[in-house]
């Protein structure tokens, strides 16, 4: 597998996801999964675990991590990079502890059905589209194309 620069994780508990309303770009003020850049010498799963801890305070013994595929990220038809995608199945969590203000923004749990509503404009658009197929459990390749921060193309293909 190629080495990509980014990770994104869906933190799943029962029928809800823990999502971050980002304070800074990209997509400030919109809800997204947890992720970030790999550090030099870091494996993708280690990077995802580190980002989860840094952005949520949740230690890696509190969830089971599963690979969920890759997002190929394009802007105006130009390839930017790909993102390693994971699902972190939380074992137990105190839902009453949320929302929480963190360094990166506000963390909160929302039902998957709320996050995936077509009319819900407060979710990063490609994140909203990949929630259902990712939670269905099959590793896939998600191809996204943005123009002026608007999602104009979204495809799902088998992971090769």
Number of C-alpha atoms within 10 A of each C-alpha: 4 5 12 15 16 20 25 25 28 28 21 22 20 11 10 17 23 24 25 27 23 21 15 11 8 10 16 16 17 19 25 26 26 25 24 19 17 22 13 8 8 12 12 23 18 15 23 28 23 22 21 23 14 16 18 20 11 16 12 16 10 13 19 13 19 16 18 24 20 21 24 18 19 18 17 15 13 10 13 12 14 21 25 25 26 27 24 22 19 20 12 10 12 6 11 9 10 13 14 14 13 16 12 15 19 19 24 19 21 16 14 19 12 13 25 18 12 12 9 12 13 15 24 22 23 21 19 21 20 18 18 14 14 20 16 9 13 13 20 20 21 24 18 23 21 18 12 8 13 13 16 15 14 16 13 14 10 10 12 8
